[in-house]
Amino acid sequence: MEELILLDELTPASVSVVTKKYIVIDGTRYFIGNPHRAAYVNSISGRTEISENLPEPYLSSVMALWGDTPIVPEPEIENKNISEN
């Protein structure tokens, strides 16, 4: 079984990566199962995540557009203190 990787909606701020599994029989490609989609943003954590999950040469293509500097800020995590009664 082989895998097709598509960079969908690649922008300077984000990318959606679609992967589809397929087999080839007599020169015809048959897709197996449903496509998988993952979204990544051009933030510090998004860059780390995409680097761990996207193989070359796709990763280099994304990084060529994103450049050297993340442009999406990291989400703020609200710190809530929960008091025990």
Short mmCIF file of the C-alpha atoms (twelve columns), coordinates in Angstrom:
data_MODEL
# 
_entry.id   MODEL 
# 
loop_
_atom_site.group_PDB 
_atom_site.id 
_atom_site.type_symbol 
_atom_site.label_atom_id 
_atom_site.label_alt_id 
_atom_site.label_comp_id 
_atom_site.label_asym_id 
_atom_site.label_seq_id 
_atom_site.Cartn_x 
_atom_site.Cartn_y 
_atom_site.Cartn_z 
_atom_site.pdbx_PDB_model_num 
ATOM 1  C CA . MET A 1  0.000   0.000  0.000   1 
ATOM 2  C CA . GLU A 2  1.271   3.448  -0.884  1 
ATOM 3  C CA . GLU A 3  0.457   6.888  0.472   1 
ATOM 4  C CA . LEU A 4  -0.351  10.116 -1.358  1 
ATOM 5  C CA . ILE A 5  0.379   13.359 0.527   1 
ATOM 6  C CA . LEU A 6  -1.267  16.623 -0.504  1 
ATOM 7  C CA . LEU A 7  -0.486  20.092 0.855   1 
ATOM 8  C CA . ASP A 8  -3.913  21.688 0.820   1 
ATOM 9  C CA . GLU A 9  -4.476  25.387 1.472   1 
ATOM 10 C CA . LEU A 10 -0.815  26.216 2.113   1 
ATOM 11 C CA . THR A 11 -0.523  29.835 3.283   1 
ATOM 12 C CA . PRO A 12 2.157   31.772 5.193   1 
ATOM 13 C CA . ALA A 13 0.137   31.148 8.388   1 
ATOM 14 C CA . SER A 14 -1.015  27.532 8.051   1 
ATOM 15 C CA . VAL A 15 -1.309  24.348 6.024   1 
ATOM 16 C CA . SER A 16 -3.705  21.446 5.830   1 
ATOM 17 C CA . VAL A 17 -2.041  18.118 5.041   1 
ATOM 18 C CA . VAL A 18 -4.184  15.419 3.448   1 
ATOM 19 C CA . THR A 19 -2.960  11.828 3.276   1 
ATOM 20 C CA . LYS A 20 -4.640  9.101  1.252   1 
ATOM 21 C CA . LYS A 21 -3.680  5.428  1.139   1 
ATOM 22 C CA . TYR A 22 -3.924  3.603  -2.182  1 
ATOM 23 C CA . ILE A 23 -2.952  0.539  -4.171  1 
ATOM 24 C CA . VAL A 24 -2.155  0.267  -7.878  1 
ATOM 25 C CA . ILE A 25 -3.635  -2.589 -9.888  1 
ATOM 26 C CA . ASP A 26 -2.907  -2.817 -13.618 1 
ATOM 27 C CA . GLY A 27 -1.795  0.819  -13.679 1 
ATOM 28 C CA . THR A 28 -4.934  2.158  -11.985 1 
ATOM 29 C CA . ARG A 29 -4.769  3.824  -8.567  1 
ATOM 30 C CA . TYR A 30 -7.461  2.699  -6.083  1 
ATOM 31 C CA . PHE A 31 -7.838  4.662  -2.860  1 
ATOM 32 C CA . ILE A 32 -8.358  2.701  0.340   1 
ATOM 33 C CA . GLY A 33 -10.384 4.097  3.260   1 
ATOM 34 C CA . ASN A 34 -11.004 7.732  4.047   1 
ATOM 35 C CA . PRO A 35 -8.446  10.521 3.671   1 
ATOM 36 C CA . HIS A 36 -6.762  11.814 6.825   1 
ATOM 37 C CA . ARG A 37 -6.424  15.575 7.320   1 
ATOM 38 C CA . ALA A 38 -4.143  17.393 9.773   1 
ATOM 39 C CA . ALA A 39 -3.832  21.166 10.179  1 
ATOM 40 C CA . TYR A 40 -0.688  22.976 11.293  1 
ATOM 41 C CA . VAL A 41 -0.098  26.652 12.034  1 
ATOM 42 C CA . ASN A 42 3.092   28.662 11.634  1 
ATOM 43 C CA . SER A 43 3.779   28.969 15.361  1 
ATOM 44 C CA . ILE A 44 6.635   27.609 17.444  1 
ATOM 45 C CA . SER A 45 4.623   24.563 18.538  1 
ATOM 46 C CA . GLY A 46 3.082   24.122 15.063  1 
ATOM 47 C CA . ARG A 47 6.540   24.033 13.499  1 
ATOM 48 C CA . THR A 48 7.653   21.405 16.000  1 
ATOM 49 C CA . GLU A 49 4.558   19.285 15.376  1 
ATOM 50 C CA . ILE A 50 4.789   19.424 11.573  1 
ATOM 51 C CA . SER A 51 8.524   18.610 11.719  1 
ATOM 52 C CA . GLU A 52 7.704   15.434 13.660  1 
ATOM 53 C CA . ASN A 53 4.877   14.322 11.356  1 
ATOM 54 C CA . LEU A 54 5.520   15.446 7.780   1 
ATOM 55 C CA . PRO A 55 8.229   13.737 5.686   1 
ATOM 56 C CA . GLU A 56 10.507  15.341 3.133   1 
ATOM 57 C CA . PRO A 57 10.191  16.863 0.580   1 
ATOM 58 C CA . TYR A 58 6.803   18.090 1.830   1 
ATOM 59 C CA . LEU A 59 8.253   19.582 5.010   1 
ATOM 60 C CA . SER A 60 10.800  21.620 3.036   1 
ATOM 61 C CA . SER A 61 8.028   22.914 0.776   1 
ATOM 62 C CA . VAL A 62 6.034   24.180 3.755   1 
ATOM 63 C CA . MET A 63 9.092   25.692 5.435   1 
ATOM 64 C CA . ALA A 64 10.096  27.448 2.200   1 
ATOM 65 C CA . LEU A 65 6.836   29.409 2.295   1 
ATOM 66 C CA . TRP A 66 6.746   29.837 6.077   1 
ATOM 67 C CA . GLY A 67 10.302  31.180 6.238   1 
ATOM 68 C CA . ASP A 68 12.482  31.252 9.336   1 
ATOM 69 C CA . THR A 69 10.119  33.046 11.717  1 
ATOM 70 C CA . PRO A 70 6.792   31.855 13.158  1 
ATOM 71 C CA . ILE A 71 4.006   34.385 12.535  1 
ATOM 72 C CA . VAL A 72 1.175   32.845 14.568  1 
ATOM 73 C CA . PRO A 73 1.348   33.504 18.323  1 
ATOM 74 C CA . GLU A 74 1.143   30.604 20.731  1 
ATOM 75 C CA . PRO A 75 -2.302  30.207 22.298  1 
ATOM 76 C CA . GLU A 76 -2.521  31.510 25.822  1 
ATOM 77 C CA . ILE A 77 -3.222  28.881 28.419  1 
ATOM 78 C CA . GLU A 78 -5.426  30.159 31.163  1 
ATOM 79 C CA . ASN A 79 -4.247  29.206 34.614  1 
ATOM 80 C CA . LYS A 80 -7.209  28.430 36.848  1 
ATOM 81 C CA . ASN A 81 -6.807  27.808 40.500  1 
ATOM 82 C CA . ILE A 82 -9.274  25.282 41.789  1 
ATOM 83 C CA . SER A 83 -9.808  25.541 45.505  1 
ATOM 84 C CA . GLU A 84 -10.830 22.502 47.430  1 
ATOM 85 C CA . ASN A 85 -13.780 22.784 49.784  1 
# 
